Amino acid sequence: MSDTLIYRDTPPTLLPLFGKAVLPKKVSSEGDIRLPELSAKLLYAKTSSDDLNQYERVCGFNPGNHIPITWPHILAFPLHLKLLTEKAFPLPLLGLVHLRNSITQHRAIGRGEVLELEVKLGGQERTSRGIEFDVNTTARSAGAVVWEGDSTMLFRQPDPNSKSSEKTAPPALEHYPNMVDINVAESIGRQYAKVSGDSNPIHMHALSAKAFGFPRAIAHGMWSKAQALAIMGQQNGWRSGPVKVSCQFKKPVFLPGTAQLNWREGKAAWDYQLLNARGDAPHLSGRIEWL
């Protein structure tokens, strides 16, 4: 039986949750770890705020009558953090890896529209790398689903019983006809944290990132995705209407740095990738499908 936490018009306060996030959790290396069926709702989420204006600036979106497709993910972040720091959640929050993200927008959401947000944990799977699970978010307006987001997370816990296999070379990297260079400022992690609420230390400063094994701070994956969509959304070929945008996060973008947004336009879908400065390795890759 699932436990649902209900919030009316104010999401959970982030500061106490960050305090809980840094507390250690002992994870057994033996036995089957099962994630609880936790969920949370925010009944009246306001889509328009000063943070939205700053978010558009930080991610490169042009202000308009509709919110960016990635903004409901930001609105739901306090609910994500609440579930991932619950006592019943058996995994430590720090160290979780965001592998994939998929967003389906059934219709454009008006600026100032009030949404009901629901977040659930699910999709647990044991892989050779560890435990993968999904954080599923649904946004409703007047009872109808208008937006859905799925984030797949990884808790690294290699299976000692799995047979090791030789690593195969990745397929040759295909380059698409459209390219834009992106200069990523050293401060972008702090700028994004200010408007999103996500203050993970790996994104904030080089010193805090080194504590988690990174030589420098890295850009947030959802900032990279939002920046890519902001640029592609300003192209002449971009369409309105229902759309699904998926991506896989690969190599991190170290701060400061330069990346290349690379994409190709098709009749029903676009393929895109964010490459490193040399253009020989992807930071993320994804697909945009009009429904």
Number of C-alpha atoms within 10 A of each C-alpha: 6 10 11 15 15 15 16 11 15 12 20 17 12 17 11 11 17 18 10 18 19 12 11 11 14 8 11 10 11 6 6 8 14 12 16 17 15 20 22 23 23 24 19 18 22 17 20 16 11 8 15 20 15 17 24 20 15 18 22 17 22 14 14 10 10 14 22 23 21 21 17 23 22 19 21 24 18 23 26 22 20 23 23 22 21 15 10 12 17 17 22 18 20 18 13 14 14 20 18 21 22 18 22 22 21 17 14 17 21 14 17 14 15 19 26 21 25 22 27 23 23 18 13 17 12 16 14 15 13 13 21 22 20 21 20 20 25 22 26 17 15 10 9 11 16 18 26 21 23 23 20 19 18 21 19 15 15 14 15 9 7 10 8 9 6 6 6 6 6 6 6 8 11 8 15 14 8 13 16 14 14 18 13 17 14 20 16 21 26 20 20 23 19 15 19 22 18 20 19 19 20 24 27 25 18 18 14 17 18 14 11 14 9 16 15 21 26 24 25 24 23 20 20 21 23 22 21 23 21 19 16 20 16 13 9 7 12 11 12 10 10 15 19 19 22 20 22 21 21 17 15 17 24 21 22 16 15 16 21 21 27 23 22 15 16 11 8 10 16 18 18 25 26 29 26 22 17 9 14 11 15 22 19 23 20 19 17 21 16 18 12
